[in-house]
Amino acid sequence: MKKIMLIVSLMWIALVSISLIWNYQYAKNEQDKIAFQTAKSFFDQIIITRTWNAMHGGVYVPVTDRTQPNPYLEDPRRDIKVDDNLTLTKINPAFMTRQLSEIAEKQKGIHFHITSLKPIRPENKATPIEEAALKSFENGILTVGKIVQNGSISNYFFMAPVKAEKACLSCHAKQGYKEGDIRGGISVTLPFVPSIPLIALIIGHLAIGIAGVFGIVAFGLKLDEANESLRRQAVFDALTGIPNRRSFSERILTEFNRSVRECNPMAVIMGDVDNFKLYNDTYGHHSGDECLKNVAQAISKTLKRPGDFCARYGGEEFVIVLPNVQKEGAKLIAETIRENVLQLAIPHEKSLPMGVVSMSLGVATLVSDQPKSPEVLLRQADDALYAAKGNGRNRVEVYDEVNGTCKTQHASFLTMHHSGLDEIQQFV
C-alpha cells in the first residue's frame, strides 16, 4: 500500500506540475494576445487617420515652431500664405503619423514609426527588427508581433504593412511603387510589463498538490486499514480473536513440511469444551460466546513460544500446533491448558462433578521414523480427543503411534465414534 500511495502521490504531483506549466503558458499566451490586439488597435487607428488624411489630399495646418513645412513633400501648393501672421503648410499622411507618434510617446509611452526599405526621409529608415519585418511582408507575412527586450525594459513590438494607395503615388510613384504595392510598414512599440501572477500560480498549485498528497495518504491509510481488517477477517476468528480454521490449514502444512525437512518433532493438540451444547442451552448463546472467548484467551496465554500456534477449529473446538515439541512436552502443555481453563471458574451446572467449564484434549505427535501427512496427524489428535471425551472428559489423551490407539482407550471406542453413535455424549 505504501508503494501504491507513493506512485499515486508522484502521479498527482506530476499532474499538478503539468497543470502549473499549462496555466502559466495559457496566461502567457493570453497576455501576448492582449498585447497583440492592443498594438493592432493602435495600428488600425493610425491607418484610419492616414486614410482620412489621404482622402483629403493632405491637411493644411498653421506653420509653427513645432510644425515646419515638410522638406520632403514635393507639392507646389505645399505652403499657403494667408496673411503676414498666418502661413499654412500641408501635412501628408507620413508627416501626420510622425506627429501622432510624438504625442503618443509623450503621453502614453507608445511609439509609432512609419518606415520602408526605400525611405524618402532619413528618419524613416528601418531599424534591424523593422527591416526583418518588412522583408517578411514581401514573403506573404501579414503581421509581426513579439516581445523585445531592451536591457531591463520589455516592449511589445507590432508591425504591419502599408500598401501604396492612389493618393500616395504623387510622392512615391517615382520610387517605382504601384497602387496596391507594399511600400513599407508602420511599427507600434508598447511598454510591456509581464503581469502573469506566477507566484500566485505556484502557491495555488503547491497548496493543491500538498492537499492532494495528504488526501491520497489519508485515503491510502483508510484503504490499508480496511484491507488489514479484511485480511484479519480472512485469517482470524471474528468471535474469539484467534486464528481461524483457514489460517490453521496453512500453518500446519508449513510446520509439517519444516519438521519433515529438518527431522524435528512436532505435536498437534485438539481441544473441545466439555458439554458446550448443554452450556448454551442453559445460559444462552451470548454467554456461550463469552465462554468461548475466555477459553480461547486461556489457551493463547498458555503458549509462550513465538512459533506455537492456536486456532479455533470450529464451534467449541480448538487446535494447537507445537513445532519442535516431543510427546511428553506436548502432553504437559495440554495439561496446562486444561488446568488454565478450569481456573477460569466459569460456572456450568450441567458439567459434573466440577460444576465449571472444562476441556478435553487429544495429543498426536510427528516422529521422524513414522511418516505421516498433516491430515493423518490431525486425525490422530482428533481420535485422542474423542478418547478423552469417552474416558470421562476434563482430561488429556495421547495418541499411541505404535499400537494405533490412545493410551487409555481401546481402538474399538474410536471405531464406535467414527461410526457416528450419538450415545457417546452419555457414556460417562
DRENDO-1510 file (C-alpha; in Angstrom, 1 decimal, always signed):
<recs>
REC; n; res; u; v; w
REC; 1; MET; +0.0; +0.0; +0.0 .
REC; 2; LYS; +2.9; +2.4; +0.8 .
REC; 3; LYS; +4.3; +1.7; -2.7 .
REC; 4; ILE; +0.9; +2.4; -4.3 .
REC; 5; MET; +0.5; +5.6; -2.3 .
REC; 6; LEU; +3.9; +6.7; -3.4 .
REC; 7; ILE; +3.2; +6.0; -7.0 .
REC; 8; VAL; -0.2; +7.8; -6.9 .
REC; 9; SER; +1.3; +10.8; -5.0 .
REC; 10; LEU; +4.0; +11.1; -7.6 .
REC; 11; MET; +1.4; +10.9; -10.4 .
REC; 12; TRP; -0.6; +13.6; -8.6 .
REC; 13; ILE; +2.4; +15.8; -8.2 .
REC; 14; ALA; +3.2; +15.3; -11.9 .
REC; 15; LEU; -0.4; +16.2; -12.8 .
REC; 16; VAL; -0.3; +19.4; -10.7 .
REC; 17; SER; +3.1; +20.3; -12.2 .
REC; 18; ILE; +1.7; +19.9; -15.7 .
REC; 19; SER; -1.3; +22.0; -14.7 .
REC; 20; LEU; +1.0; +24.7; -13.4 .
REC; 21; ILE; +3.0; +24.7; -16.6 .
REC; 22; TRP; -0.2; +24.7; -18.7 .
REC; 23; ASN; -1.8; +27.5; -16.8 .
REC; 24; TYR; +1.4; +29.6; -16.9 .
REC; 25; GLN; +1.7; +29.0; -20.7 .
REC; 26; TYR; -2.0; +29.8; -21.1 .
REC; 27; ALA; -1.7; +33.0; -19.1 .
REC; 28; LYS; +1.4; +34.0; -21.1 .
REC; 29; ASN; -0.4; +33.3; -24.4 .
REC; 30; GLU; -3.4; +35.3; -23.3 .
REC; 31; GLN; -1.1; +38.2; -22.3 .
REC; 32; ASP; +0.6; +38.1; -25.7 .
REC; 33; LYS; -2.8; +38.1; -27.3 .
REC; 34; ILE; -3.9; +41.1; -25.4 .
REC; 35; ALA; -0.7; +43.0; -26.2 .
REC; 36; PHE; -1.1; +42.0; -29.9 .
REC; 37; GLN; -4.7; +43.2; -30.0 .
REC; 38; THR; -3.8; +46.4; -28.2 .
REC; 39; ALA; -0.9; +47.2; -30.6 .
REC; 40; LYS; -3.1; +46.3; -33.6 .
REC; 41; SER; -5.8; +48.6; -32.4 .
REC; 42; PHE; -3.4; +51.5; -32.3 .
REC; 43; PHE; -2.2; +50.5; -35.8 .
REC; 44; ASP; -5.7; +50.4; -37.1 .
REC; 45; GLN; -6.4; +53.8; -35.7 .
REC; 46; ILE; -3.3; +55.2; -37.4 .
REC; 47; ILE; -4.4; +53.6; -40.7 .
REC; 48; ILE; -7.9; +55.1; -40.4 .
REC; 49; THR; -6.4; +58.5; -39.6 .
REC; 50; ARG; -4.0; +58.3; -42.6 .
REC; 51; THR; -6.8; +57.2; -44.9 .
REC; 52; TRP; -8.8; +60.3; -43.8 .
REC; 53; ASN; -5.8; +62.5; -44.5 .
REC; 54; ALA; -5.1; +60.9; -47.9 .
REC; 55; MET; -8.8; +61.1; -48.8 .
REC; 56; HIS; -8.5; +64.9; -48.5 .
REC; 57; GLY; -5.1; +65.0; -50.3 .
REC; 58; GLY; -3.4; +66.2; -47.1 .
REC; 59; VAL; -4.5; +68.6; -44.4 .
REC; 60; TYR; -3.3; +72.2; -44.0 .
REC; 61; VAL; -2.2; +73.4; -40.6 .
REC; 62; PRO; -0.6; +76.6; -39.4 .
REC; 63; VAL; +3.2; +76.7; -39.6 .
REC; 64; THR; +4.6; +76.9; -36.0 .
REC; 65; ASP; +7.9; +76.3; -34.3 .
REC; 66; ARG; +6.9; +72.6; -33.8 .
REC; 67; THR; +5.3; +72.2; -37.3 .
REC; 68; GLN; +7.6; +73.4; -40.0 .
REC; 69; PRO; +6.9; +72.7; -43.8 .
REC; 70; ASN; +7.8; +69.2; -44.8 .
REC; 71; PRO; +11.0; +69.5; -47.0 .
REC; 72; TYR; +10.4; +66.0; -48.5 .
REC; 73; LEU; +6.9; +66.8; -49.8 .
REC; 74; GLU; +7.1; +67.9; -53.4 .
REC; 75; ASP; +3.9; +69.8; -53.9 .
REC; 76; PRO; +3.7; +73.3; -55.5 .
REC; 77; ARG; +0.9; +74.1; -53.1 .
REC; 78; ARG; +2.7; +72.8; -50.0 .
REC; 79; ASP; +2.6; +76.2; -48.3 .
REC; 80; ILE; -0.2; +78.8; -48.5 .
REC; 81; LYS; +0.4; +82.2; -47.0 .
REC; 82; VAL; -2.9; +83.6; -45.7 .
REC; 83; ASP; -1.5; +86.9; -44.3 .
REC; 84; ASP; +1.5; +88.2; -42.6 .
REC; 85; ASN; +0.7; +86.4; -39.4 .
REC; 86; LEU; -0.6; +83.0; -40.8 .
REC; 87; THR; +1.0; +80.6; -43.2 .
REC; 88; LEU; -0.5; +77.1; -43.8 .
REC; 89; THR; +1.5; +74.0; -44.7 .
REC; 90; LYS; +0.2; +70.8; -46.0 .
REC; 91; ILE; +0.6; +67.7; -43.7 .
REC; 92; ASN; +0.6; +64.5; -45.6 .
REC; 93; PRO; -0.2; +61.1; -44.0 .
REC; 94; ALA; +3.5; +60.3; -43.3 .
REC; 95; PHE; +4.1; +63.7; -41.6 .
REC; 96; MET; +0.9; +63.3; -39.6 .
REC; 97; THR; +2.0; +59.8; -38.5 .
REC; 98; ARG; +5.2; +61.2; -37.1 .
REC; 99; GLN; +3.5; +63.9; -35.2 .
REC; 100; LEU; +0.9; +61.5; -33.8 .
REC; 101; SER; +3.8; +59.3; -32.7 .
REC; 102; GLU; +5.4; +62.2; -30.8 .
REC; 103; ILE; +2.2; +62.9; -28.9 .
REC; 104; ALA; +1.5; +59.2; -28.1 .
REC; 105; GLU; +5.1; +58.6; -26.9 .
REC; 106; LYS; +5.0; +61.7; -24.7 .
REC; 107; GLN; +1.6; +60.9; -23.2 .
REC; 108; LYS; +1.4; +57.1; -23.2 .
REC; 109; GLY; +5.0; +55.9; -23.9 .
REC; 110; ILE; +3.7; +54.4; -27.2 .
REC; 111; HIS; +6.0; +54.8; -30.2 .
REC; 112; PHE; +4.8; +54.7; -33.9 .
REC; 113; HIS; +7.3; +54.6; -36.7 .
REC; 114; ILE; +6.5; +54.7; -40.4 .
REC; 115; THR; +9.3; +53.1; -42.4 .
REC; 116; SER; +10.2; +51.3; -45.6 .
REC; 117; LEU; +13.1; +49.6; -47.3 .
REC; 118; LYS; +13.4; +52.7; -49.6 .
REC; 119; PRO; +12.6; +55.7; -47.4 .
REC; 120; ILE; +12.5; +59.2; -48.7 .
REC; 121; ARG; +13.1; +60.8; -45.3 .
REC; 122; PRO; +16.2; +59.5; -43.5 .
REC; 123; GLU; +14.4; +59.4; -40.2 .
REC; 124; ASN; +12.1; +56.8; -41.7 .
REC; 125; LYS; +15.0; +54.3; -42.2 .
REC; 126; ALA; +14.1; +50.9; -40.8 .
REC; 127; THR; +15.7; +49.5; -37.7 .
REC; 128; PRO; +17.0; +45.9; -37.9 .
REC; 129; ILE; +13.9; +44.5; -36.4 .
REC; 130; GLU; +11.7; +46.6; -38.7 .
REC; 131; GLU; +13.8; +45.6; -41.7 .
REC; 132; ALA; +13.3; +41.9; -40.9 .
REC; 133; ALA; +9.6; +42.5; -40.6 .
REC; 134; LEU; +9.4; +44.4; -44.0 .
REC; 135; LYS; +11.2; +41.5; -45.7 .
REC; 136; SER; +8.8; +39.1; -44.2 .
REC; 137; PHE; +5.9; +41.1; -45.6 .
REC; 138; GLU; +7.3; +40.6; -49.1 .
REC; 139; ASN; +7.1; +36.9; -48.4 .
REC; 140; GLY; +3.4; +37.0; -47.5 .
REC; 141; ILE; +3.5; +37.5; -43.8 .
REC; 142; LEU; +0.7; +39.7; -42.7 .
REC; 143; THR; +1.7; +40.9; -39.3 .
REC; 144; VAL; +4.6; +40.6; -36.9 .
REC; 145; GLY; +4.2; +40.7; -33.1 .
REC; 146; LYS; +6.6; +39.8; -30.3 .
REC; 147; ILE; +8.1; +40.8; -27.1 .
REC; 148; VAL; +11.5; +42.5; -27.4 .
REC; 149; GLN; +14.0; +43.2; -24.6 .
REC; 150; ASN; +15.9; +46.4; -24.4 .
REC; 151; GLY; +18.2; +45.9; -21.4 .
REC; 152; SER; +15.9; +45.5; -18.4 .
REC; 153; ILE; +12.9; +47.0; -20.2 .
REC; 154; SER; +10.4; +44.8; -22.1 .
REC; 155; ASN; +8.4; +46.2; -25.0 .
REC; 156; TYR; +5.8; +44.7; -27.3 .
REC; 157; PHE; +6.7; +45.2; -31.0 .
REC; 158; PHE; +4.0; +45.1; -33.6 .
REC; 159; MET; +4.3; +45.9; -37.3 .
REC; 160; ALA; +2.0; +45.5; -40.3 .
REC; 161; PRO; +2.5; +46.6; -43.9 .
REC; 162; VAL; +1.3; +49.8; -45.5 .
REC; 163; LYS; +0.1; +49.5; -49.1 .
REC; 164; ALA; +0.5; +52.2; -51.7 .
REC; 165; GLU; -2.8; +54.0; -52.4 .
REC; 166; LYS; -3.6; +56.3; -55.3 .
REC; 167; ALA; -3.2; +59.4; -53.1 .
REC; 168; CYS; +0.3; +58.2; -52.1 .
REC; 169; LEU; +1.6; +57.8; -55.7 .
REC; 170; SER; +2.2; +61.5; -56.1 .
REC; 171; CYS; +5.2; +61.2; -53.8 .
REC; 172; HIS; +6.1; +57.5; -54.2 .
REC; 173; ALA; +5.4; +56.7; -57.9 .
REC; 174; LYS; +8.9; +57.8; -58.8 .
REC; 175; GLN; +10.2; +55.1; -56.5 .
REC; 176; GLY; +8.6; +52.5; -58.7 .
REC; 177; TYR; +5.6; +51.8; -56.5 .
REC; 178; LYS; +2.2; +51.0; -58.0 .
REC; 179; GLU; -1.2; +51.1; -56.4 .
REC; 180; GLY; -1.6; +48.1; -54.0 .
REC; 181; ASP; +2.2; +47.5; -53.6 .
REC; 182; ILE; +3.6; +47.2; -50.2 .
REC; 183; ARG; +5.7; +50.3; -49.9 .
REC; 184; GLY; +6.6; +50.0; -46.2 .
REC; 185; GLY; +5.0; +49.5; -42.8 .
REC; 186; ILE; +4.2; +51.1; -39.5 .
REC; 187; SER; +5.6; +49.7; -36.3 .
REC; 188; VAL; +3.9; +50.1; -32.9 .
REC; 189; THR; +6.0; +49.7; -29.8 .
REC; 190; LEU; +4.2; +49.4; -26.5 .
REC; 191; PRO; +5.6; +49.3; -22.9 .
REC; 192; PHE; +5.2; +45.7; -21.8 .
REC; 193; VAL; +5.1; +44.7; -18.1 .
REC; 194; PRO; +4.6; +41.0; -17.6 .
REC; 195; SER; +1.5; +40.6; -15.4 .
REC; 196; ILE; +1.4; +36.8; -15.1 .
REC; 197; PRO; +0.6; +36.0; -11.4 .
REC; 198; LEU; +3.4; +33.4; -11.3 .
REC; 199; ILE; +3.8; +33.5; -7.5 .
REC; 200; ALA; +0.1; +33.1; -7.0 .
REC; 201; LEU; +0.0; +30.3; -9.5 .
REC; 202; ILE; +2.9; +28.5; -7.8 .
REC; 203; ILE; +1.4; +28.9; -4.3 .
REC; 204; GLY; -2.1; +27.8; -5.5 .
REC; 205; HIS; -0.8; +24.7; -7.2 .
REC; 206; LEU; +1.5; +24.0; -4.3 .
REC; 207; ALA; -1.4; +24.1; -1.9 .
REC; 208; ILE; -3.5; +21.9; -4.3 .
REC; 209; GLY; -0.5; +19.5; -4.6 .
REC; 210; ILE; +0.0; +19.2; -0.8 .
REC; 211; ALA; -3.7; +18.9; -0.1 .
REC; 212; GLY; -3.9; +16.1; -2.8 .
REC; 213; VAL; -0.9; +14.2; -1.3 .
REC; 214; PHE; -2.5; +14.4; +2.2 .
REC; 215; GLY; -5.8; +13.2; +0.7 .
REC; 216; ILE; -4.0; +10.3; -1.1 .
REC; 217; VAL; -2.2; +9.4; +2.1 .
REC; 218; ALA; -5.3; +9.6; +4.2 .
REC; 219; PHE; -7.3; +7.6; +1.7 .
REC; 220; GLY; -4.5; +5.1; +1.4 .
REC; 221; LEU; -4.3; +4.6; +5.2 .
REC; 222; LYS; -8.0; +4.1; +5.4 .
REC; 223; LEU; -7.8; +1.7; +2.5 .
REC; 224; ASP; -4.9; -0.1; +4.1 .
REC; 225; GLU; -6.9; -0.2; +7.4 .
REC; 226; ALA; -9.8; -1.7; +5.5 .
REC; 227; ASN; -7.6; -4.2; +3.7 .
REC; 228; GLU; -6.0; -5.1; +7.1 .
REC; 229; SER; -9.5; -5.6; +8.5 .
REC; 230; LEU; -10.4; -7.8; +5.6 .
REC; 231; ARG; -7.2; -9.8; +5.9 .
REC; 232; ARG; -7.7; -10.2; +9.6 .
REC; 233; GLN; -11.3; -11.4; +9.0 .
REC; 234; ALA; -9.9; -13.9; +6.5 .
REC; 235; VAL; -7.4; -15.4; +8.9 .
REC; 236; PHE; -8.8; -14.6; +12.4 .
REC; 237; ASP; -11.9; -15.8; +14.0 .
REC; 238; ALA; -14.4; -12.9; +14.5 .
REC; 239; LEU; -15.7; -14.2; +17.8 .
REC; 240; THR; -12.5; -15.3; +19.7 .
REC; 241; GLY; -9.9; -13.1; +18.0 .
REC; 242; ILE; -7.5; -16.0; +17.5 .
REC; 243; PRO; -6.7; -17.5; +14.1 .
REC; 244; ASN; -9.4; -19.4; +12.3 .
REC; 245; ARG; -9.5; -22.8; +10.6 .
REC; 246; ARG; -8.3; -21.4; +7.2 .
REC; 247; SER; -5.3; -19.9; +8.9 .
REC; 248; PHE; -4.7; -23.2; +10.8 .
REC; 249; SER; -4.8; -25.2; +7.5 .
REC; 250; GLU; -2.0; -23.0; +6.1 .
REC; 251; ARG; +0.1; -23.1; +9.3 .
REC; 252; ILE; +0.0; -26.8; +9.9 .
REC; 253; LEU; +1.2; -27.5; +6.3 .
REC; 254; THR; +4.1; -25.1; +6.7 .
REC; 255; GLU; +5.1; -26.5; +10.1 .
REC; 256; PHE; +4.7; -30.1; +9.0 .
REC; 257; ASN; +6.9; -29.6; +5.9 .
REC; 258; ARG; +9.5; -27.9; +8.0 .
REC; 259; SER; +9.5; -30.6; +10.6 .
REC; 260; VAL; +9.9; -33.3; +7.9 .
REC; 261; ARG; +12.6; -31.3; +6.2 .
REC; 262; GLU; +14.6; -30.7; +9.3 .
REC; 263; CYS; +13.8; -34.1; +11.0 .
REC; 264; ASN; +12.3; -32.3; +14.0 .
REC; 265; PRO; +9.4; -33.5; +16.1 .
REC; 266; MET; +6.0; -31.7; +16.0 .
REC; 267; ALA; +2.8; -32.1; +18.0 .
REC; 268; VAL; -0.8; -31.2; +17.4 .
REC; 269; ILE; -3.4; -30.8; +20.2 .
REC; 270; MET; -7.1; -30.9; +19.6 .
REC; 271; GLY; -9.3; -29.5; +22.4 .
REC; 272; ASP; -13.0; -29.3; +22.9 .
REC; 273; VAL; -15.1; -27.6; +25.5 .
REC; 274; ASP; -17.0; -30.2; +27.5 .
REC; 275; ASN; -20.8; -30.3; +27.3 .
REC; 276; PHE; -20.8; -27.0; +25.5 .
REC; 277; LYS; -24.3; -27.6; +23.9 .
REC; 278; LEU; -25.7; -28.0; +27.4 .
REC; 279; TYR; -23.9; -24.8; +28.4 .
REC; 280; ASN; -25.6; -22.9; +25.5 .
REC; 281; ASP; -29.0; -24.4; +26.3 .
REC; 282; THR; -28.6; -23.5; +30.0 .
REC; 283; TYR; -27.1; -20.0; +29.8 .
REC; 284; GLY; -27.9; -18.8; +26.3 .
REC; 285; HIS; -25.8; -18.2; +23.2 .
REC; 286; HIS; -24.5; -14.8; +24.4 .
REC; 287; SER; -23.0; -16.5; +27.5 .
REC; 288; GLY; -21.7; -19.3; +25.2 .
REC; 289; ASP; -19.9; -16.7; +23.1 .
REC; 290; GLU; -18.3; -15.2; +26.1 .
REC; 291; CYS; -17.3; -18.6; +27.3 .
REC; 292; LEU; -15.5; -19.4; +24.0 .
REC; 293; LYS; -13.7; -16.0; +24.1 .
REC; 294; ASN; -12.4; -16.7; +27.6 .
REC; 295; VAL; -11.3; -20.3; +26.7 .
REC; 296; ALA; -9.6; -19.0; +23.6 .
REC; 297; GLN; -7.6; -16.4; +25.6 .
REC; 298; ALA; -6.7; -19.0; +28.2 .
REC; 299; ILE; -5.3; -21.3; +25.5 .
REC; 300; SER; -3.4; -18.4; +23.8 .
REC; 301; LYS; -1.8; -17.2; +27.1 .
REC; 302; THR; -0.6; -20.8; +27.8 .
REC; 303; LEU; +1.5; -20.8; +24.7 .
REC; 304; LYS; +4.8; -19.0; +25.4 .
REC; 305; ARG; +7.0; -19.6; +22.4 .
REC; 306; PRO; +6.7; -17.4; +19.2 .
REC; 307; GLY; +6.3; -20.5; +17.0 .
REC; 308; ASP; +3.4; -22.0; +18.9 .
REC; 309; PHE; +0.1; -21.6; +17.2 .
REC; 310; CYS; -3.6; -22.0; +18.3 .
REC; 311; ALA; -6.8; -21.6; +16.3 .
REC; 312; ARG; -10.5; -22.0; +16.6 .
REC; 313; TYR; -11.2; -25.1; +14.5 .
REC; 314; GLY; -14.9; -24.9; +14.6 .
REC; 315; GLY; -17.8; -24.5; +17.1 .
REC; 316; GLU; -16.3; -25.2; +20.6 .
REC; 317; GLU; -13.3; -27.0; +19.2 .
REC; 318; PHE; -9.7; -25.6; +19.2 .
REC; 319; VAL; -6.4; -26.8; +17.8 .
REC; 320; ILE; -2.8; -26.1; +18.8 .
REC; 321; VAL; +0.3; -26.7; +16.7 .
REC; 322; LEU; +3.6; -27.1; +18.6 .
REC; 323; PRO; +6.7; -27.2; +16.4 .
REC; 324; ASN; +9.8; -29.0; +17.7 .
REC; 325; VAL; +8.0; -30.5; +20.7 .
REC; 326; GLN; +8.2; -34.1; +21.8 .
REC; 327; LYS; +5.2; -36.1; +23.1 .
REC; 328; GLU; +5.8; -35.5; +26.8 .
REC; 329; GLY; +6.2; -31.8; +26.2 .
REC; 330; ALA; +3.0; -31.6; +24.2 .
REC; 331; LYS; +1.2; -33.6; +26.9 .
REC; 332; LEU; +2.4; -31.2; +29.6 .
REC; 333; ILE; +1.2; -28.2; +27.6 .
REC; 334; ALA; -2.2; -29.8; +27.0 .
REC; 335; GLU; -2.5; -30.5; +30.8 .
REC; 336; THR; -1.6; -26.8; +31.5 .
REC; 337; ILE; -4.3; -25.7; +29.0 .
REC; 338; ARG; -6.8; -27.9; +30.7 .
REC; 339; GLU; -5.9; -26.6; +34.2 .
REC; 340; ASN; -6.0; -23.0; +33.0 .
REC; 341; VAL; -9.5; -23.4; +31.6 .
REC; 342; LEU; -10.6; -24.9; +34.9 .
REC; 343; GLN; -9.1; -21.9; +36.7 .
REC; 344; LEU; -11.3; -19.6; +34.7 .
REC; 345; ALA; -14.1; -21.0; +37.0 .
REC; 346; ILE; -16.8; -20.4; +34.5 .
REC; 347; PRO; -20.0; -21.8; +36.1 .
REC; 348; HIS; -21.5; -24.8; +34.3 .
REC; 349; GLU; -24.1; -26.6; +36.5 .
REC; 350; LYS; -24.6; -29.4; +33.9 .
REC; 351; SER; -20.8; -30.2; +33.9 .
REC; 352; LEU; -20.5; -32.6; +36.8 .
REC; 353; PRO; -18.8; -33.2; +39.1 .
REC; 354; MET; -16.8; -29.9; +38.8 .
REC; 355; GLY; -19.7; -27.5; +38.1 .
REC; 356; VAL; -17.4; -25.3; +35.9 .
REC; 357; VAL; -16.4; -25.3; +32.3 .
REC; 358; SER; -13.8; -27.8; +31.5 .
REC; 359; MET; -11.9; -29.0; +28.4 .
REC; 360; SER; -10.9; -32.3; +26.9 .
REC; 361; LEU; -7.7; -32.5; +24.8 .
REC; 362; GLY; -6.1; -35.0; +22.5 .
REC; 363; VAL; -2.4; -35.1; +21.6 .
REC; 364; ALA; -0.7; -36.5; +18.5 .
REC; 365; THR; +3.0; -36.2; +17.6 .
REC; 366; LEU; +5.1; -36.5; +14.4 .
REC; 367; VAL; +8.1; -38.8; +14.8 .
REC; 368; SER; +10.7; -39.0; +12.1 .
REC; 369; ASP; +10.5; -42.8; +11.7 .
REC; 370; GLN; +6.7; -42.8; +11.5 .
REC; 371; PRO; +5.9; -41.0; +8.1 .
REC; 372; LYS; +2.6; -39.2; +8.2 .
REC; 373; SER; +0.7; -36.4; +6.5 .
REC; 374; PRO; -0.8; -33.3; +8.1 .
REC; 375; GLU; -4.2; -34.9; +7.7 .
REC; 376; VAL; -3.2; -38.1; +9.4 .
REC; 377; LEU; -1.6; -36.2; +12.3 .
REC; 378; LEU; -4.7; -34.1; +12.7 .
REC; 379; ARG; -6.9; -37.2; +12.6 .
REC; 380; GLN; -4.8; -38.9; +15.3 .
REC; 381; ALA; -5.2; -35.8; +17.5 .
REC; 382; ASP; -8.9; -35.9; +16.9 .
REC; 383; ASP; -9.0; -39.6; +17.8 .
REC; 384; ALA; -7.2; -38.9; +21.0 .
REC; 385; LEU; -9.6; -36.0; +21.8 .
REC; 386; TYR; -12.6; -38.3; +21.4 .
REC; 387; ALA; -10.9; -40.9; +23.6 .
REC; 388; ALA; -10.6; -38.2; +26.3 .
REC; 389; LYS; -14.3; -37.5; +25.9 .
REC; 390; GLY; -15.1; -41.1; +26.1 .
REC; 391; ASN; -12.9; -41.6; +29.2 .
REC; 392; GLY; -14.8; -39.0; +31.3 .
REC; 393; ARG; -13.9; -35.6; +29.8 .
REC; 394; ASN; -11.7; -32.9; +31.5 .
REC; 395; ARG; -8.7; -35.0; +30.6 .
REC; 396; VAL; -5.8; -35.3; +28.2 .
REC; 397; GLU; -5.2; -38.4; +26.0 .
REC; 398; VAL; -2.1; -39.0; +23.8 .
REC; 399; TYR; -2.3; -41.0; +20.6 .
REC; 400; ASP; -0.1; -44.1; +20.7 .
REC; 401; GLU; +1.7; -44.3; +17.3 .
REC; 402; VAL; +2.9; -47.9; +17.9 .
REC; 403; ASN; -0.4; -49.5; +18.7 .
REC; 404; GLY; -2.6; -47.1; +16.8 .
REC; 405; THR; -4.6; -46.5; +19.9 .
REC; 406; CYS; -4.8; -43.9; +22.6 .
REC; 407; LYS; -3.1; -44.6; +25.9 .
REC; 408; THR; -6.1; -45.2; +28.0 .
REC; 409; GLN; -8.7; -46.0; +25.4 .
REC; 410; HIS; -9.0; -49.1; +23.1 .
REC; 411; ALA; -9.4; -48.7; +19.4 .
REC; 412; SER; -12.8; -50.2; +19.5 .
REC; 413; PHE; -14.1; -47.0; +21.1 .
REC; 414; LEU; -12.7; -44.9; +18.3 .
REC; 415; THR; -14.4; -47.1; +15.8 .
REC; 416; MET; -17.7; -46.5; +17.5 .
REC; 417; HIS; -17.0; -42.8; +17.5 .
REC; 418; HIS; -16.4; -42.7; +13.7 .
REC; 419; SER; -19.5; -44.8; +13.2 .
REC; 420; GLY; -21.4; -41.7; +14.4 .
REC; 421; LEU; -23.1; -43.1; +17.6 .
REC; 422; ASP; -24.8; -40.4; +19.5 .
REC; 423; GLU; -24.6; -42.3; +22.8 .
REC; 424; ILE; -21.0; -41.1; +23.3 .
REC; 425; GLN; -22.3; -37.9; +25.0 .
REC; 426; GLN; -24.0; -40.1; +27.7 .
REC; 427; PHE; -21.0; -42.5; +28.0 .
REC; 428; VAL; -20.0; -41.1; +31.4 .
</recs>
